Amino acid sequence: MIDGANVEGFRRACEARHWLRQGYTDAAKVRELRLRIAAQRGYADADLLVEEMREQWRRRREWIERPSK
């Protein structure tokens, strides 16, 4: 069985990759997104998302360059 922490971490990683693919890659756009998310879910969640976006950006080769089948 999958515990809640693992599910939340996976969800956050997927959301972070989504926003990066949407072009939220520079400081101004990330600030705009942070404010948008904070208005909906609070600053704590927005900050967690931004941190995850930074992590996913560092690891982007893993999820951008998928091997072809």
PDB file with SEQRES, HELIX, SHEET and CRYST1 records, atoms N, CA, C and O in Angstrom:
SEQRES   1 A   69  MET ILE ASP GLY ALA ASN VAL GLU GLY PHE ARG ARG ALA          
SEQRES   2 A   69  CYS GLU ALA ARG HIS TRP LEU ARG GLN GLY TYR THR ASP          
SEQRES   3 A   69  ALA ALA LYS VAL ARG GLU LEU ARG LEU ARG ILE ALA ALA          
SEQRES   4 A   69  GLN ARG GLY TYR ALA ASP ALA ASP LEU LEU VAL GLU GLU          
SEQRES   5 A   69  MET ARG GLU GLN TRP ARG ARG ARG ARG GLU TRP ILE GLU          
SEQRES   6 A   69  ARG PRO SER LYS                                              
HELIX    1 AA1 GLY A    4  ARG A   21  1                                  18    
HELIX    2 AA2 ALA A   27  ARG A   41  1                                  15    
HELIX    3 AA3 TYR A   43  ARG A   58  1                                  16    
HELIX    4 AA4 ARG A   60  ILE A   64  1                                   5    
CRYST1    1.000    1.000    1.000  90.00  90.00  90.00 P 1           1          
ATOM      1  N   MET A   1       0.834  -1.173   0.000  1.00  0.00           N  
ATOM      2  CA  MET A   1       0.000   0.000   0.000  1.00  0.00           C  
ATOM      3  C   MET A   1       0.888   1.248   0.000  1.00  0.00           C  
ATOM      4  O   MET A   1       1.931   1.283   0.653  1.00  0.00           O  
ATOM      5  N   ILE A   2       0.460   2.257  -0.733  1.00  0.00           N  
ATOM      6  CA  ILE A   2       1.211   3.504  -0.834  1.00  0.00           C  
ATOM      7  C   ILE A   2       0.758   4.439   0.278  1.00  0.00           C  
ATOM      8  O   ILE A   2      -0.437   4.654   0.480  1.00  0.00           O  
ATOM      9  N   ASP A   3       1.741   4.996   1.003  1.00  0.00           N  
ATOM     10  CA  ASP A   3       1.346   5.915   2.072  1.00  0.00           C  
ATOM     11  C   ASP A   3       1.141   7.326   1.529  1.00  0.00           C  
ATOM     12  O   ASP A   3       1.570   7.642   0.420  1.00  0.00           O  
ATOM     13  N   GLY A   4       0.495   8.150   2.303  1.00  0.00           N  
ATOM     14  CA  GLY A   4       0.129   9.494   1.879  1.00  0.00           C  
ATOM     15  C   GLY A   4       1.308  10.374   1.513  1.00  0.00           C  
ATOM     16  O   GLY A   4       1.212  11.188   0.595  1.00  0.00           O  
ATOM     17  N   ALA A   5       2.426  10.222   2.221  1.00  0.00           N  
ATOM     18  CA  ALA A   5       3.601  11.048   1.940  1.00  0.00           C  
ATOM     19  C   ALA A   5       4.152  10.754   0.552  1.00  0.00           C  
ATOM     20  O   ALA A   5       4.536  11.671  -0.173  1.00  0.00           O  
ATOM     21  N   ASN A   6       4.190   9.467   0.179  1.00  0.00           N  
ATOM     22  CA  ASN A   6       4.682   9.105  -1.148  1.00  0.00           C  
ATOM     23  C   ASN A   6       3.757   9.624  -2.235  1.00  0.00           C  
ATOM     24  O   ASN A   6       4.222  10.110  -3.266  1.00  0.00           O  
ATOM     25  N   VAL A   7       2.471   9.526  -2.019  1.00  0.00           N  
ATOM     26  CA  VAL A   7       1.497  10.015  -2.997  1.00  0.00           C  
ATOM     27  C   VAL A   7       1.635  11.524  -3.149  1.00  0.00           C  
ATOM     28  O   VAL A   7       1.643  12.035  -4.268  1.00  0.00           O  
ATOM     29  N   GLU A   8       1.742  12.237  -2.040  1.00  0.00           N  
ATOM     30  CA  GLU A   8       1.869  13.695  -2.090  1.00  0.00           C  
ATOM     31  C   GLU A   8       3.166  14.111  -2.781  1.00  0.00           C  
ATOM     32  O   GLU A   8       3.174  15.067  -3.557  1.00  0.00           O  
ATOM     33  N   GLY A   9       4.248  13.409  -2.510  1.00  0.00           N  
ATOM     34  CA  GLY A   9       5.519  13.711  -3.173  1.00  0.00           C  
ATOM     35  C   GLY A   9       5.440  13.489  -4.671  1.00  0.00           C  
ATOM     36  O   GLY A   9       5.950  14.296  -5.448  1.00  0.00           O  
ATOM     37  N   PHE A  10       4.808  12.407  -5.079  1.00  0.00           N  
ATOM     38  CA  PHE A  10       4.629  12.114  -6.505  1.00  0.00           C  
ATOM     39  C   PHE A  10       3.746  13.173  -7.160  1.00  0.00           C  
ATOM     40  O   PHE A  10       4.044  13.650  -8.255  1.00  0.00           O  
ATOM     41  N   ARG A  11       2.655  13.539  -6.478  1.00  0.00           N  
ATOM     42  CA  ARG A  11       1.752  14.559  -7.013  1.00  0.00           C  
ATOM     43  C   ARG A  11       2.475  15.890  -7.184  1.00  0.00           C  
ATOM     44  O   ARG A  11       2.314  16.564  -8.201  1.00  0.00           O  
ATOM     45  N   ARG A  12       3.271  16.263  -6.184  1.00  0.00           N  
ATOM     46  CA  ARG A  12       3.992  17.529  -6.248  1.00  0.00           C  
ATOM     47  C   ARG A  12       5.013  17.517  -7.381  1.00  0.00           C  
ATOM     48  O   ARG A  12       5.174  18.522  -8.074  1.00  0.00           O  
ATOM     49  N   ALA A  13       5.705  16.396  -7.581  1.00  0.00           N  
ATOM     50  CA  ALA A  13       6.676  16.295  -8.676  1.00  0.00           C  
ATOM     51  C   ALA A  13       5.984  16.423 -10.026  1.00  0.00           C  
ATOM     52  O   ALA A  13       6.488  17.102 -10.921  1.00  0.00           O  
ATOM     53  N   CYS A  14       4.837  15.777 -10.178  1.00  0.00           N  
ATOM     54  CA  CYS A  14       4.079  15.874 -11.437  1.00  0.00           C  
ATOM     55  C   CYS A  14       3.618  17.303 -11.683  1.00  0.00           C  
ATOM     56  O   CYS A  14       3.702  17.802 -12.805  1.00  0.00           O  
ATOM     57  N   GLU A  15       3.132  17.962 -10.636  1.00  0.00           N  
ATOM     58  CA  GLU A  15       2.678  19.345 -10.791  1.00  0.00           C  
ATOM     59  C   GLU A  15       3.854  20.259 -11.135  1.00  0.00           C  
ATOM     60  O   GLU A  15       3.725  21.150 -11.974  1.00  0.00           O  
ATOM     61  N   ALA A  16       4.986  20.039 -10.495  1.00  0.00           N  
ATOM     62  CA  ALA A  16       6.169  20.858 -10.776  1.00  0.00           C  
ATOM     63  C   ALA A  16       6.590  20.708 -12.234  1.00  0.00           C  
ATOM     64  O   ALA A  16       6.883  21.702 -12.899  1.00  0.00           O  
ATOM     65  N   ARG A  17       6.622  19.477 -12.734  1.00  0.00           N  
ATOM     66  CA  ARG A  17       6.978  19.257 -14.146  1.00  0.00           C  
ATOM     67  C   ARG A  17       5.963  19.913 -15.071  1.00  0.00           C  
ATOM     68  O   ARG A  17       6.334  20.456 -16.111  1.00  0.00           O  
ATOM     69  N   HIS A  18       4.685  19.869 -14.702  1.00  0.00           N  
ATOM     70  CA  HIS A  18       3.644  20.513 -15.510  1.00  0.00           C  
ATOM     71  C   HIS A  18       3.929  22.002 -15.662  1.00  0.00           C  
ATOM     72  O   HIS A  18       3.925  22.524 -16.777  1.00  0.00           O  
ATOM     73  N   TRP A  19       4.174  22.690 -14.549  1.00  0.00           N  
ATOM     74  CA  TRP A  19       4.401  24.132 -14.615  1.00  0.00           C  
ATOM     75  C   TRP A  19       5.684  24.454 -15.370  1.00  0.00           C  
ATOM     76  O   TRP A  19       5.739  25.453 -16.088  1.00  0.00           O  
ATOM     77  N   LEU A  20       6.707  23.633 -15.222  1.00  0.00           N  
ATOM     78  CA  LEU A  20       7.938  23.860 -15.982  1.00  0.00           C  
ATOM     79  C   LEU A  20       7.679  23.717 -17.478  1.00  0.00           C  
ATOM     80  O   LEU A  20       8.180  24.511 -18.274  1.00  0.00           O  
ATOM     81  N   ARG A  21       6.910  22.723 -17.857  1.00  0.00           N  
ATOM     82  CA  ARG A  21       6.566  22.536 -19.274  1.00  0.00           C  
ATOM     83  C   ARG A  21       5.718  23.688 -19.803  1.00  0.00           C  
ATOM     84  O   ARG A  21       5.745  23.980 -20.999  1.00  0.00           O  
ATOM     85  N   GLN A  22       4.968  24.344 -18.921  1.00  0.00           N  
ATOM     86  CA  GLN A  22       4.141  25.483 -19.323  1.00  0.00           C  
ATOM     87  C   GLN A  22       4.966  26.766 -19.460  1.00  0.00           C  
ATOM     88  O   GLN A  22       4.428  27.812 -19.823  1.00  0.00           O  
ATOM     89  N   GLY A  23       6.255  26.690 -19.174  1.00  0.00           N  
ATOM     90  CA  GLY A  23       7.137  27.842 -19.373  1.00  0.00           C  
ATOM     91  C   GLY A  23       7.462  28.647 -18.133  1.00  0.00           C  
ATOM     92  O   GLY A  23       8.034  29.731 -18.239  1.00  0.00           O  
ATOM     93  N   TYR A  24       7.116  28.149 -16.970  1.00  0.00           N  
ATOM     94  CA  TYR A  24       7.431  28.857 -15.729  1.00  0.00           C  
ATOM     95  C   TYR A  24       8.862  28.514 -15.321  1.00  0.00           C  
ATOM     96  O   TYR A  24       9.098  27.748 -14.386  1.00  0.00           O  
ATOM     97  N   THR A  25       9.814  29.108 -16.056  1.00  0.00           N  
ATOM     98  CA  THR A  25      11.215  28.758 -15.856  1.00  0.00           C  
ATOM     99  C   THR A  25      12.088  29.943 -15.467  1.00  0.00           C  
ATOM    100  O   THR A  25      13.246  29.749 -15.099  1.00  0.00           O  
ATOM    101  N   ASP A  26      11.569  31.161 -15.537  1.00  0.00           N  
ATOM    102  CA  ASP A  26      12.387  32.301 -15.112  1.00  0.00           C  
ATOM    103  C   ASP A  26      11.841  32.866 -13.798  1.00  0.00           C  
ATOM    104  O   ASP A  26      10.726  32.552 -13.382  1.00  0.00           O  
ATOM    105  N   ALA A  27      12.644  33.694 -13.168  1.00  0.00           N  
ATOM    106  CA  ALA A  27      12.310  34.186 -11.823  1.00  0.00           C  
ATOM    107  C   ALA A  27      10.978  34.931 -11.783  1.00  0.00           C  
ATOM    108  O   ALA A  27      10.194  34.739 -10.854  1.00  0.00           O  
ATOM    109  N   ALA A  28      10.714  35.767 -12.766  1.00  0.00           N  
ATOM    110  CA  ALA A  28       9.476  36.557 -12.768  1.00  0.00           C  
ATOM    111  C   ALA A  28       8.245  35.665 -12.886  1.00  0.00           C  
ATOM    112  O   ALA A  28       7.259  35.862 -12.177  1.00  0.00           O  
ATOM    113  N   LYS A  29       8.305  34.684 -13.785  1.00  0.00           N  
ATOM    114  CA  LYS A  29       7.148  33.795 -13.966  1.00  0.00           C  
ATOM    115  C   LYS A  29       6.943  32.908 -12.741  1.00  0.00           C  
ATOM    116  O   LYS A  29       5.806  32.625 -12.365  1.00  0.00           O  
ATOM    117  N   VAL A  30       8.027  32.474 -12.124  1.00  0.00           N  
ATOM    118  CA  VAL A  30       7.907  31.634 -10.925  1.00  0.00           C  
ATOM    119  C   VAL A  30       7.316  32.450  -9.775  1.00  0.00           C  
ATOM    120  O   VAL A  30       6.502  31.933  -9.010  1.00  0.00           O  
ATOM    121  N   ARG A  31       7.714  33.718  -9.643  1.00  0.00           N  
ATOM    122  CA  ARG A  31       7.111  34.585  -8.614  1.00  0.00           C  
ATOM    123  C   ARG A  31       5.612  34.729  -8.851  1.00  0.00           C  
ATOM    124  O   ARG A  31       4.815  34.649  -7.916  1.00  0.00           O  
ATOM    125  N   GLU A  32       5.238  34.942 -10.112  1.00  0.00           N  
ATOM    126  CA  GLU A  32       3.819  35.064 -10.474  1.00  0.00           C  
ATOM    127  C   GLU A  32       3.058  33.789 -10.105  1.00  0.00           C  
ATOM    128  O   GLU A  32       1.973  33.850  -9.527  1.00  0.00           O  
ATOM    129  N   LEU A  33       3.633  32.642 -10.444  1.00  0.00           N  
ATOM    130  CA  LEU A  33       2.998  31.361 -10.127  1.00  0.00           C  
ATOM    131  C   LEU A  33       2.898  31.162  -8.618  1.00  0.00           C  
ATOM    132  O   LEU A  33       1.870  30.705  -8.118  1.00  0.00           O  
ATOM    133  N   ARG A  34       3.960  31.504  -7.895  1.00  0.00           N  
ATOM    134  CA  ARG A  34       3.956  31.346  -6.436  1.00  0.00           C  
ATOM    135  C   ARG A  34       2.805  32.130  -5.816  1.00  0.00           C  
ATOM    136  O   ARG A  34       2.104  31.619  -4.942  1.00  0.00           O  
ATOM    137  N   LEU A  35       2.609  33.362  -6.262  1.00  0.00           N  
ATOM    138  CA  LEU A  35       1.508  34.173  -5.734  1.00  0.00           C  
ATOM    139  C   LEU A  35       0.156  33.569  -6.089  1.00  0.00           C  
ATOM    140  O   LEU A  35      -0.769  33.572  -5.277  1.00  0.00           O  
ATOM    141  N   ARG A  36       0.052  33.056  -7.300  1.00  0.00           N  
ATOM    142  CA  ARG A  36      -1.200  32.429  -7.745  1.00  0.00           C  
ATOM    143  C   ARG A  36      -1.533  31.199  -6.902  1.00  0.00           C  
ATOM    144  O   ARG A  36      -2.669  31.025  -6.461  1.00  0.00           O  
ATOM    145  N   ILE A  37      -0.528  30.348  -6.686  1.00  0.00           N  
ATOM    146  CA  ILE A  37      -0.730  29.132  -5.887  1.00  0.00           C  
ATOM    147  C   ILE A  37      -0.991  29.506  -4.425  1.00  0.00           C  
ATOM    148  O   ILE A  37      -1.844  28.902  -3.774  1.00  0.00           O  
ATOM    149  N   ALA A  38      -0.262  30.495  -3.910  1.00  0.00           N  
ATOM    150  CA  ALA A  38      -0.442  30.917  -2.513  1.00  0.00           C  
ATOM    151  C   ALA A  38      -1.856  31.424  -2.270  1.00  0.00           C  
ATOM    152  O   ALA A  38      -2.418  31.194  -1.199  1.00  0.00           O  
ATOM    153  N   ALA A  39      -2.430  32.101  -3.236  1.00  0.00           N  
ATOM    154  CA  ALA A  39      -3.797  32.601  -3.082  1.00  0.00           C  
ATOM    155  C   ALA A  39      -4.799  31.457  -2.968  1.00  0.00           C  
ATOM    156  O   ALA A  39      -5.833  31.586  -2.312  1.00  0.00           O  
ATOM    157  N   GLN A  40      -4.482  30.339  -3.614  1.00  0.00           N  
ATOM    158  CA  GLN A  40      -5.388  29.186  -3.593  1.00  0.00           C  
ATOM    159  C   GLN A  40      -5.130  28.258  -2.410  1.00  0.00           C  
ATOM    160  O   GLN A  40      -6.066  27.779  -1.769  1.00  0.00           O  
ATOM    161  N   ARG A  41      -3.841  28.007  -2.125  1.00  0.00           N  
ATOM    162  CA  ARG A  41      -3.499  26.961  -1.157  1.00  0.00           C  
ATOM    163  C   ARG A  41      -2.633  27.424   0.001  1.00  0.00           C  
ATOM    164  O   ARG A  41      -2.356  26.638   0.908  1.00  0.00           O  
ATOM    165  N   GLY A  42      -2.201  28.669  -0.004  1.00  0.00           N  
ATOM    166  CA  GLY A  42      -1.351  29.187   1.059  1.00  0.00           C  
ATOM    167  C   GLY A  42       0.120  29.209   0.659  1.00  0.00           C  
ATOM    168  O   GLY A  42       0.548  28.497  -0.250  1.00  0.00           O  
ATOM    169  N   TYR A  43       0.884  30.052   1.366  1.00  0.00           N  
ATOM    170  CA  TYR A  43       2.298  30.226   1.026  1.00  0.00           C  
ATOM    171  C   TYR A  43       3.137  28.987   1.311  1.00  0.00           C  
ATOM    172  O   TYR A  43       4.111  28.732   0.603  1.00  0.00           O  
ATOM    173  N   ALA A  44       2.786  28.227   2.313  1.00  0.00           N  
ATOM    174  CA  ALA A  44       3.567  27.025   2.625  1.00  0.00           C  
ATOM    175  C   ALA A  44       3.524  26.048   1.454  1.00  0.00           C  
ATOM    176  O   ALA A  44       4.563  25.528   1.047  1.00  0.00           O  
ATOM    177  N   ASP A  45       2.340  25.794   0.910  1.00  0.00           N  
ATOM    178  CA  ASP A  45       2.225  24.893  -0.243  1.00  0.00           C  
ATOM    179  C   ASP A  45       2.903  25.479  -1.470  1.00  0.00           C  
ATOM    180  O   ASP A  45       3.538  24.755  -2.238  1.00  0.00           O  
ATOM    181  N   ALA A  46       2.771  26.794  -1.659  1.00  0.00           N  
ATOM    182  CA  ALA A  46       3.409  27.438  -2.808  1.00  0.00           C  
ATOM    183  C   ALA A  46       4.925  27.300  -2.717  1.00  0.00           C  
ATOM    184  O   ALA A  46       5.584  27.030  -3.721  1.00  0.00           O  
ATOM    185  N   ASP A  47       5.478  27.482  -1.530  1.00  0.00           N  
ATOM    186  CA  ASP A  47       6.925  27.352  -1.355  1.00  0.00           C  
ATOM    187  C   ASP A  47       7.392  25.923  -1.595  1.00  0.00           C  
ATOM    188  O   ASP A  47       8.453  25.711  -2.183  1.00  0.00           O  
ATOM    189  N   LEU A  48       6.614  24.941  -1.147  1.00  0.00           N  
ATOM    190  CA  LEU A  48       6.963  23.540  -1.411  1.00  0.00           C  
ATOM    191  C   LEU A  48       6.963  23.255  -2.907  1.00  0.00           C  
ATOM    192  O   LEU A  48       7.838  22.548  -3.407  1.00  0.00           O  
ATOM    193  N   LEU A  49       5.987  23.800  -3.619  1.00  0.00           N  
ATOM    194  CA  LEU A  49       5.923  23.599  -5.062  1.00  0.00           C  
ATOM    195  C   LEU A  49       7.129  24.228  -5.755  1.00  0.00           C  
ATOM    196  O   LEU A  49       7.724  23.610  -6.638  1.00  0.00           O  
ATOM    197  N   VAL A  50       7.495  25.438  -5.368  1.00  0.00           N  
ATOM    198  CA  VAL A  50       8.650  26.109  -5.980  1.00  0.00           C  
ATOM    199  C   VAL A  50       9.923  25.313  -5.713  1.00  0.00           C  
ATOM    200  O   VAL A  50      10.754  25.164  -6.608  1.00  0.00           O  
ATOM    201  N   GLU A  51      10.085  24.804  -4.506  1.00  0.00           N  
ATOM    202  CA  GLU A  51      11.259  23.972  -4.202  1.00  0.00           C  
ATOM    203  C   GLU A  51      11.275  22.722  -5.079  1.00  0.00           C  
ATOM    204  O   GLU A  51      12.324  22.330  -5.590  1.00  0.00           O  
ATOM    205  N   GLU A  52      10.116  22.102  -5.250  1.00  0.00           N  
ATOM    206  CA  GLU A  52      10.038  20.909  -6.101  1.00  0.00           C  
ATOM    207  C   GLU A  52      10.325  21.265  -7.555  1.00  0.00           C  
ATOM    208  O   GLU A  52      10.944  20.477  -8.270  1.00  0.00           O  
ATOM    209  N   MET A  53       9.887  22.435  -8.000  1.00  0.00           N  
ATOM    210  CA  MET A  53      10.194  22.876  -9.365  1.00  0.00           C  
ATOM    211  C   MET A  53      11.701  23.017  -9.548  1.00  0.00           C  
ATOM    212  O   MET A  53      12.236  22.651 -10.595  1.00  0.00           O  
ATOM    213  N   ARG A  54      12.387  23.545  -8.539  1.00  0.00           N  
ATOM    214  CA  ARG A  54      13.851  23.668  -8.609  1.00  0.00           C  
ATOM    215  C   ARG A  54      14.502  22.291  -8.710  1.00  0.00           C  
ATOM    216  O   ARG A  54      15.422  22.084  -9.501  1.00  0.00           O  
ATOM    217  N   GLU A  55      14.015  21.354  -7.901  1.00  0.00           N  
ATOM    218  CA  GLU A  55      14.556  19.988  -7.938  1.00  0.00           C  
ATOM    219  C   GLU A  55      14.301  19.344  -9.293  1.00  0.00           C  
ATOM    220  O   GLU A  55      15.198  18.722  -9.864  1.00  0.00           O  
ATOM    221  N   GLN A  56      13.094  19.486  -9.807  1.00  0.00           N  
ATOM    222  CA  GLN A  56      12.770  18.892 -11.106  1.00  0.00           C  
ATOM    223  C   GLN A  56      13.577  19.554 -12.224  1.00  0.00           C  
ATOM    224  O   GLN A  56      13.949  18.887 -13.190  1.00  0.00           O  
ATOM    225  N   TRP A  57      13.847  20.837 -12.109  1.00  0.00           N  
ATOM    226  CA  TRP A  57      14.657  21.524 -13.115  1.00  0.00           C  
ATOM    227  C   TRP A  57      16.071  20.944 -13.123  1.00  0.00           C  
ATOM    228  O   TRP A  57      16.660  20.750 -14.186  1.00  0.00           O  
ATOM    229  N   ARG A  58      16.614  20.667 -11.932  1.00  0.00           N  
ATOM    230  CA  ARG A  58      17.952  20.061 -11.858  1.00  0.00           C  
ATOM    231  C   ARG A  58      17.958  18.665 -12.482  1.00  0.00           C  
ATOM    232  O   ARG A  58      18.968  18.242 -13.044  1.00  0.00           O  
ATOM    233  N   ARG A  59      16.833  17.950 -12.385  1.00  0.00           N  
ATOM    234  CA  ARG A  59      16.747  16.568 -12.872  1.00  0.00           C  
ATOM    235  C   ARG A  59      16.016  16.461 -14.208  1.00  0.00           C  
ATOM    236  O   ARG A  59      15.591  15.370 -14.587  1.00  0.00           O  
ATOM    237  N   ARG A  60      15.864  17.568 -14.925  1.00  0.00           N  
ATOM    238  CA  ARG A  60      15.006  17.589 -16.113  1.00  0.00           C  
ATOM    239  C   ARG A  60      15.421  16.617 -17.202  1.00  0.00           C  
ATOM    240  O   ARG A  60      14.569  16.161 -17.965  1.00  0.00           O  
ATOM    241  N   ARG A  61      16.682  16.290 -17.299  1.00  0.00           N  
ATOM    242  CA  ARG A  61      17.101  15.328 -18.331  1.00  0.00           C  
ATOM    243  C   ARG A  61      16.434  13.971 -18.143  1.00  0.00           C  
ATOM    244  O   ARG A  61      16.194  13.253 -19.113  1.00  0.00           O  
ATOM    245  N   GLU A  62      16.137  13.623 -16.904  1.00  0.00           N  
ATOM    246  CA  GLU A  62      15.495  12.337 -16.619  1.00  0.00           C  
ATOM    247  C   GLU A  62      14.077  12.271 -17.164  1.00  0.00           C  
ATOM    248  O   GLU A  62      13.641  11.209 -17.607  1.00  0.00           O  
ATOM    249  N   TRP A  63      13.348  13.379 -17.143  1.00  0.00           N  
ATOM    250  CA  TRP A  63      11.950  13.335 -17.559  1.00  0.00           C  
ATOM    251  C   TRP A  63      11.703  13.988 -18.908  1.00  0.00           C  
ATOM    252  O   TRP A  63      10.616  13.837 -19.466  1.00  0.00           O  
ATOM    253  N   ILE A  64      12.675  14.706 -19.447  1.00  0.00           N  
ATOM    254  CA  ILE A  64      12.507  15.282 -20.784  1.00  0.00           C  
ATOM    255  C   ILE A  64      12.974  14.297 -21.843  1.00  0.00           C  
ATOM    256  O   ILE A  64      12.287  14.084 -22.841  1.00  0.00           O  
ATOM    257  N   GLU A  65      14.120  13.704 -21.634  1.00  0.00           N  
ATOM    258  CA  GLU A  65      14.701  12.796 -22.621  1.00  0.00           C  
ATOM    259  C   GLU A  65      14.319  11.361 -22.305  1.00  0.00           C  
ATOM    260  O   GLU A  65      15.124  10.590 -21.783  1.00  0.00           O  
ATOM    261  N   ARG A  66      13.105  11.019 -22.620  1.00  0.00           N  
ATOM    262  CA  ARG A  66      12.641   9.643 -22.388  1.00  0.00           C  
ATOM    263  C   ARG A  66      13.099   8.761 -23.546  1.00  0.00           C  
ATOM    264  O   ARG A  66      13.040   9.177 -24.703  1.00  0.00           O  
ATOM    265  N   PRO A  67      13.552   7.558 -23.245  1.00  0.00           N  
ATOM    266  CA  PRO A  67      13.972   6.663 -24.330  1.00  0.00           C  
ATOM    267  C   PRO A  67      12.789   6.284 -25.217  1.00  0.00           C  
ATOM    268  O   PRO A  67      11.683   6.048 -24.731  1.00  0.00           O  
ATOM    269  N   SER A  68      13.037   6.230 -26.512  1.00  0.00           N  
ATOM    270  CA  SER A  68      11.961   5.826 -27.434  1.00  0.00           C  
ATOM    271  C   SER A  68      11.828   4.315 -27.429  1.00  0.00           C  
ATOM    272  O   SER A  68      12.796   3.590 -27.196  1.00  0.00           O  
ATOM    273  N   LYS A  69      10.612   3.852 -27.690  1.00  0.00           N  
ATOM    274  CA  LYS A  69      10.341   2.406 -27.645  1.00  0.00           C  
ATOM    275  C   LYS A  69      10.365   1.804 -29.009  1.00  0.00           C  
ATOM    276  O   LYS A  69      10.157   0.600 -29.156  1.00  0.00           O  
TER     277      LYS A  69                                                      
END                                                                             
